[in-house]
Amino acid sequence: FIVEAKRWVVERSFAWTNFFRRNVKDYERNVESPESWLLLANSTIMLQRIIE
């Protein structure tokens, strides 16, 4: 068992994006829509981190 140094950062980021309901399950039919929702969720998280 080898502990990876920055893995928790990635896992935490994925957990934060799961707070947005549309990212938890894929409701869309085309590929562009989920990508845009993921981008919006990540942008929101980054803006909240900057504001703090």
VEXGUSE-407469 format. One record per atom (N, C-alpha, C, O): residue number from 0; x negated, y, z; atom name. Coordinates in pm, 1 decimal. Atoms other than C-alpha are relative to their C-alpha. Example, Ala and Ser with C-alpha at 12.3 -4.5 7.8 and 13.67 -1.06 7.14 Angstrom:
BEGIN
(0, (-89.0, -119.0, 0.0), "N")
(0, (-1230.0, -450.0, 780.0), "CA")
(0, (-90.0, 120.0, 0.0), "C")
(0, (-193.6, 118.1, 66.5), "O")
(1, (82.0, -119.0, -6.0), "N")
(1, (-1367.0, -106.0, 714.0), "CA")
(1, (77.0, 109.0, 73.0), "C")
(1, (26.1, 219.8, 89.9), "O")
This chain:
BEGIN
(0, (-84.1, -118.4, 0.0), "N")
(0, (0.0, 0.0, 0.0), "CA")
(0, (-87.9, 123.7, 0.0), "C")
(0, (-171.5, 142.0, 88.5), "O")
(1, (77.7, -122.8, 10.7), "N")
(1, (-145.7, 331.9, -111.7), "CA")
(1, (97.8, 118.2, 4.4), "C")
(1, (193.2, 124.0, -73.2), "O")
(2, (-84.6, -117.6, -12.8), "N")
(2, (11.6, 660.4, -3.7), "CA")
(2, (-41.9, 101.5, -106.2), "C")
(2, (-159.0, 137.8, -116.4), "O")
(3, (28.0, -100.0, 102.0), "N")
(3, (38.7, 906.7, -290.2), "CA")
(3, (21.2, 139.2, 59.6), "C")
(3, (119.4, 164.3, 129.4), "O")
(4, (5.6, -128.9, -69.0), "N")
(4, (-38.2, 1262.9, -190.2), "CA")
(4, (121.5, 89.5, -26.2), "C")
(4, (179.0, 141.8, 69.3), "O")
(5, (-103.8, -97.6, 32.2), "N")
(5, (226.9, 1468.8, -370.8), "CA")
(5, (134.7, -61.9, -36.9), "C")
(5, (221.9, 7.9, -88.6), "O")
(6, (-124.8, 65.1, 38.4), "N")
(6, (504.7, 1215.1, -421.2), "CA")
(6, (120.4, 58.8, 72.9), "C")
(6, (228.5, 68.8, 14.7), "O")
(7, (-111.7, -53.3, -76.9), "N")
(7, (720.3, 1365.9, -146.8), "CA")
(7, (51.9, 130.1, -59.4), "C")
(7, (170.2, 161.2, -44.9), "O")
(8, (-43.7, -124.0, 63.4), "N")
(8, (730.5, 1696.4, -335.9), "CA")
(8, (97.6, -31.1, -113.0), "C")
(8, (200.6, 34.9, -126.4), "O")
(9, (-86.8, 38.6, 111.2), "N")
(9, (883.0, 1528.0, -640.2), "CA")
(9, (130.7, -58.4, 52.8), "C")
(9, (238.1, -23.8, 3.6), "O")
(10, (-120.3, 61.2, -57.3), "N")
(10, (1126.1, 1320.7, -431.1), "CA")
(10, (91.5, 105.9, 61.4), "C")
(10, (213.7, 98.2, 48.5), "O")
(11, (-79.1, -107.0, -60.1), "N")
(11, (1237.1, 1631.9, -243.1), "CA")
(11, (69.8, 82.1, -107.7), "C")
(11, (185.4, 121.0, -91.2), "O")
(12, (-58.4, -77.6, 109.1), "N")
(12, (1296.3, 1817.7, -568.7), "CA")
(12, (118.2, -73.6, -63.0), "C")
(12, (220.4, -12.0, -93.5), "O")
(13, (-111.2, 78.6, 52.6), "N")
(13, (1512.5, 1534.2, -703.9), "CA")
(13, (117.3, -0.4, 96.8), "C")
(13, (232.6, 4.0, 53.9), "O")
(14, (-107.8, -2.3, -99.6), "N")
(14, (1710.4, 1530.9, -378.9), "CA")
(14, (73.1, 133.0, -3.1), "C")
(14, (195.3, 136.3, 11.3), "O")
(15, (-64.1, -131.3, 6.6), "N")
(15, (1775.9, 1904.3, -406.9), "CA")
(15, (90.0, 11.0, -122.3), "C")
(15, (198.1, 69.2, -114.0), "O")
(16, (-84.6, -8.9, 119.4), "N")
(16, (1907.9, 1869.7, -761.4), "CA")
(16, (125.7, -85.1, 13.8), "C")
(16, (223.9, -60.3, -56.2), "O")
(17, (-119.3, 82.7, -21.0), "N")
(17, (2152.3, 1602.9, -638.7), "CA")
(17, (107.4, 71.5, 80.9), "C")
(17, (218.8, 20.4, 93.0), "O")
(18, (-102.6, -78.7, -67.4), "N")
(18, (2331.4, 1871.3, -434.2), "CA")
(18, (99.9, 57.8, -99.8), "C")
(18, (211.7, 93.2, -62.4), "O")
(19, (-88.3, -49.9, 104.4), "N")
(19, (2480.0, 1988.6, -764.4), "CA")
(19, (79.0, -118.8, -55.5), "C")
(19, (20.7, -212.2, -110.5), "O")
(20, (-83.3, 116.4, 32.3), "N")
(20, (2774.8, 1757.4, -837.6), "CA")
(20, (-10.8, -46.0, -144.3), "C")
(20, (-3.9, -165.9, -171.6), "O")
(21, (3.9, 38.1, 141.5), "N")
(21, (2743.3, 1766.4, -1215.7), "CA")
(21, (-126.8, -76.6, -34.0), "C")
(21, (-131.1, -145.2, -136.1), "O")
(22, (123.9, 71.4, 26.8), "N")
(22, (2388.7, 1628.2, -1193.2), "CA")
(22, (-0.5, -140.8, 57.6), "C")
(22, (-83.9, -223.0, 19.7), "O")
(23, (-2.3, 131.8, -63.1), "N")
(23, (2482.4, 1326.9, -981.6), "CA")
(23, (45.4, -106.9, -98.3), "C")
(23, (-11.3, -216.0, -103.0), "O")
(24, (-51.3, 95.6, 97.9), "N")
(24, (2680.4, 1155.7, -1255.5), "CA")
(24, (11.0, 67.7, -135.5), "C")
(24, (43.3, 186.2, -143.3), "O")
(25, (-0.1, -56.0, 134.5), "N")
(25, (2665.4, 1206.2, -1630.8), "CA")
(25, (142.0, -2.5, -57.1), "C")
(25, (190.5, -106.9, -100.6), "O")
(26, (-135.9, -10.9, 51.5), "N")
(26, (3008.7, 1330.5, -1738.6), "CA")
(26, (3.1, 42.8, -146.1), "C")
(26, (107.3, 33.7, -211.0), "O")
(27, (3.6, -61.9, 132.1), "N")
(27, (2897.2, 1481.1, -2068.2), "CA")
(27, (-24.3, -103.7, -109.5), "C")
(27, (-77.4, -211.7, -83.8), "O")
(28, (17.0, 91.2, 113.4), "N")
(28, (2895.5, 1320.7, -2412.9), "CA")
(28, (-127.2, 26.9, -78.3), "C")
(28, (-185.4, -65.5, -135.2), "O")
(29, (121.3, -29.5, 75.7), "N")
(29, (2603.3, 1501.5, -2570.7), "CA")
(29, (-119.2, 18.0, 94.0), "C")
(29, (-101.6, 28.0, 215.4), "O")
(30, (122.0, -3.6, -80.3), "N")
(30, (2244.2, 1527.1, -2450.6), "CA")
(30, (-31.1, 141.9, 48.8), "C")
(30, (-86.4, 158.8, 157.4), "O")
(31, (38.1, -135.8, -33.4), "N")
(31, (2209.3, 1905.0, -2446.1), "CA")
(31, (68.9, 51.3, 126.2), "C")
(31, (9.4, 128.1, 201.7), "O")
(32, (-74.3, -51.2, -113.8), "N")
(32, (2474.4, 1967.1, -2182.5), "CA")
(32, (-60.4, -41.7, 134.5), "C")
(32, (-79.2, 44.6, 220.2), "O")
(33, (63.7, 35.3, -128.0), "N")
(33, (2319.1, 1761.6, -1897.5), "CA")
(33, (-137.0, 65.3, 17.8), "C")
(33, (-175.7, 99.5, 129.6), "O")
(34, (129.5, -66.9, -9.7), "N")
(34, (1980.0, 1910.9, -1979.4), "CA")
(34, (17.7, 144.8, 44.8), "C")
(34, (-60.4, 194.9, 125.7), "O")
(35, (-22.6, -139.3, -38.0), "N")
(35, (2120.9, 2261.1, -1948.1), "CA")
(35, (47.0, 9.5, 145.3), "C")
(35, (8.5, 102.6, 216.1), "O")
(36, (-43.0, -1.7, -140.1), "N")
(36, (2293.2, 2177.8, -1617.2), "CA")
(36, (-117.7, -25.1, 93.7), "C")
(36, (-126.3, 35.0, 200.8), "O")
(37, (119.2, 26.5, -80.9), "N")
(37, (1966.7, 2038.2, -1482.8), "CA")
(37, (-89.9, 123.0, 4.9), "C")
(37, (-144.8, 155.9, 110.1), "O")
(38, (78.4, -123.4, 4.2), "N")
(38, (1783.4, 2351.9, -1594.1), "CA")
(38, (63.1, 106.8, 88.8), "C")
(38, (-7.4, 177.2, 161.1), "O")
(39, (-70.0, -97.3, -84.4), "N")
(39, (2048.1, 2568.1, -1426.1), "CA")
(39, (-18.0, -32.5, 148.8), "C")
(39, (-41.6, 57.5, 229.5), "O")
(40, (16.9, 40.7, -139.6), "N")
(40, (2024.3, 2368.1, -1101.8), "CA")
(40, (-141.6, 29.5, 47.6), "C")
(40, (-160.3, 82.8, 157.0), "O")
(41, (139.1, -25.1, -39.4), "N")
(41, (1644.0, 2388.6, -1095.6), "CA")
(41, (-29.4, 148.9, 8.3), "C")
(41, (-104.7, 192.4, 95.5), "O")
(42, (18.8, -144.9, -5.1), "N")
(42, (1654.4, 2761.1, -1171.8), "CA")
(42, (61.0, 58.2, 127.2), "C")
(42, (2.9, 146.3, 190.5), "O")
(43, (-65.7, -46.1, -122.3), "N")
(43, (1897.8, 2815.6, -886.1), "CA")
(43, (-83.8, -33.3, 122.6), "C")
(43, (-98.7, 49.8, 212.1), "O")
(44, (83.7, 40.9, -112.6), "N")
(44, (1676.1, 2621.8, -646.4), "CA")
(44, (-124.8, 87.6, 8.0), "C")
(44, (-163.5, 131.1, 116.5), "O")
(45, (120.0, -83.0, 0.9), "N")
(45, (1368.5, 2818.1, -753.8), "CA")
(45, (31.1, 142.4, 44.3), "C")
(45, (-46.6, 201.4, 119.4), "O")
(46, (-37.1, -135.0, -41.9), "N")
(46, (1548.7, 3152.0, -712.4), "CA")
(46, (27.8, 6.1, 149.6), "C")
(46, (-10.1, 103.0, 215.4), "O")
(47, (-24.8, 2.9, -144.2), "N")
(47, (1666.5, 3054.0, -364.4), "CA")
(47, (-131.0, -6.9, 77.9), "C")
(47, (-144.1, 55.4, 183.3), "O")
(48, (130.2, 9.0, -67.2), "N")
(48, (1308.6, 2962.7, -270.8), "CA")
(48, (-75.4, 132.7, -6.5), "C")
(48, (-145.3, 168.6, 88.2), "O")
(49, (66.9, -129.0, 12.9), "N")
(49, (1179.7, 3297.5, -400.8), "CA")
(49, (62.9, 102.9, 93.9), "C")
(49, (-7.3, 183.4, 155.1), "O")
(50, (-70.7, -96.1, -84.5), "N")
(50, (1445.9, 3493.2, -211.6), "CA")
(50, (-34.6, -19.4, 147.2), "C")
(50, (-43.3, 78.0, 222.0), "O")
(51, (32.6, 27.3, -140.6), "N")
(51, (1359.1, 3323.2, 118.0), "CA")
(51, (-132.0, 54.8, 28.8), "C")
(51, (-180.3, 43.5, 141.5), "O")
